[in-house]
C-alpha cells in the first residue's frame, strides 16, 4: 500500500465525517493519525463542543465493533473488563466479557470514575489484553480508546495521574466552534440533523480492518533522516531542561512523536517525514505530559505556550 492510496482513503473518510462534523478538519486529521499509529486519544473540551460526536463519527467510518462506556463514580473495574459467571445448568464458570472487548471504545467522561476503574481501562489500553481470573484475553486489532473529559467541572471527578495520562498518544483540546462553523451547525439542525441518529446523516463505513492493518505496515517504511531524529530528541530533551517545566517529556513521548510524524506524512501522501510534520504533532503528544512550574502557571502560561517556547529555541533541520 502506497502513501497516495492511504491519503485517498483519508480524504474519503474526511468527506464522510464532514456530514456530521463542522470545522473540525484539523482535529479529525489528528484522530485519524492516532488510529493508524495504533494509539489512544484523550479529547478535552467544555460540554457541547462535539467530543462525543467526533468519537461516534470515527467509529461509524470503520467497519469495526464499537462500544460506549459512560464513566460514573460508582463504575467498577468488572463493569469494564467483565467477570466470571457461574452457570447452574452446566455447573461451570464462563466469562461474561465487558464492553472493553471491542475495537473502538468511547470512554465518556473518564475522569468521573474512581482510580481503580481508570487503572483497569488504562492497563487494557497499554497491554491490549485483559487479565481475568489468571487468564489473558487478547483484544482484537485495531483496538483504540477515545476518552473524553471536561476541563472545567471538578466536583465528583478523579483527575488522571500523570503516569496514566502517558498512556494516551494524543490529547486533543476541542475549543468552541468559530462563528461561521456555529452558523452552519445551526443550519444543519434546522434541516433535521440529529447527533443521536448519525446513520440518518448518510455516513458510511469507508475504512476496513484490513486497510488499517496494511496502512500500519506501510507507515513503517516511511523514511526519517537523522536530522529529524535529532530534532525530535532535542525537543524532548528541551522540555526536560526548560525552566518552565517540573517534569518534561520522557523517551516514550519522543517515540510517539516519531511514530505519529511518520503516520502524518503518510496521510499527507509522502513517504518521508519533514520538520513540519513534527511541528504539527508535538503539541498533541506533549501537552498532557508536561508538569509546569507553579510560577509559570501564575504567569498565565499553559502547556501549549510552553511547548511553543521550547520549540522556538530548537534548531530546525533543513
Secondary structure by P-SEA (a helix, b strand, c coil): ccaaaaaaaaaaaaaaaaacccccaaaaaaaaaaaaacbbbbbbbccccaaaaaaaaaaaaccbbbbbbbccccccccccbbbbbbbccccbbbbbcccccccbbbbcccccccaaaaaaaaaaaaacccccccbbbbbcccbbbbbbbbcccccccccccccccccccbbbbbccccaaaaaaaaaaaaacccccccccccccccccaaaaaaaaaaaaaccccaaaaaaaaaaaaaaaacccccccccaaaaaaaaaaaaaaaaaaccccccaaaaaacccccccccccccaaaaaacccaaaaaaaaaaaccccc
